[in-house]
Amino acid sequence: MSRKSGGKKKRSTAGLILDVILVFATGGLWLIWILVRYLRNNS
């Protein structure tokens, strides 16, 4: 079994689920933090 072929999709999906859980758990603060990070990286 190769980690490279099967790991990426599972990891990104788990990351998305984790982000959604964190957004609900923190009441949207996590989403604001992601936006701030995204804007900082692109400016």
N, C-alpha and C positions, 0 to 999 in steps of 0.2 A: 504493500500500500504506500502510495506517495503522498506526502503531506502537501506538496506544492499544488497538485491537481485538485484535491478534494478539500483542502483547508480554507482556501480563500472565500468561497461562497458561504461556508458555514460561519466563518469568522465575521464577515461583513453583515450577515443576517443577524447573528448574535449581537453585534455591535449596534445595529439599528434597534433591536428589541431592547437592549440595555439603555439606549438613548431615550426611547419612549417611556420606559419605566422611570428613568431619572427625571424626565420632564414632569410626569405626574407626581412623583415623590417630592419634588422641590417646588411644585406649584408654578413652573414656568421659568424659574431662575436659571435652570440648566440651559434652556433654549436661548435665553438672553446671553448667557456666557458663550454659547456656540456662535451666536451672531457677532458678538464682540470680537472673538478670536478670528472669525472669518473676515470681518471688515479690516482688522489689523493686518492680516496676512496679505490682503489684496491692495492695501493703500500704499 
